[in-house]
């Protein structure tokens, strides 16, 4: 692995997860300018909306009526600050030059193989906050010899005082197979994102794919996920529950 990528994963673990835990807004935060060039805003919107998407970071298996999970997580999009739009769309530099979105959230199992989830996220060092919701239905709940297969639908929108507004909707198919300590999973889906700043508006539909692995310790569950949208990024989740 390249040295820069190694530093990035270390930054994700050491900086990203504590940020997700605290969600503290810095005194000076970067934001999207009120009047960026249209082409640069289009490039920013495609990259940011893809990186900020609320990927599952969990398996396809239903939690069950008594099941629940609470979690903190952080994503890592390397060299976001090196893109040309960073100088014309953003009003300040990103912390460390990369984009990280920290989230805290909870999921709860319901009858019939349905899970509901809600999370709050914030871009590291930025003035963009996100509220996300999800509903997941398990077609096949999985067992000792069979995988689980689920349909997952998500929605995200910005909240707070930032100039950039985002509305986002996604649908995915998620497949996983649980073992004693490890649960690998994969998924594919499509995401529609609408971004606005000032008089500019951009709409974008993108296909996403991901693969992850959960280490099922009693306390905690640790998930690492690799995600392919506009670019490839990584994410780590630290969860508690059953």
Helices and strands as residue ranges (DSSP letters): H 3-11, I 12-16, H 17-22, H 38-51, E 68-76, G 80-82, H 85-89, G 95-97, E 101-110, G 111-113, E 114-123, E 129-140, E 148-159, E 165-178, E 182-197, E 200-216, E 219-228, E 232-241
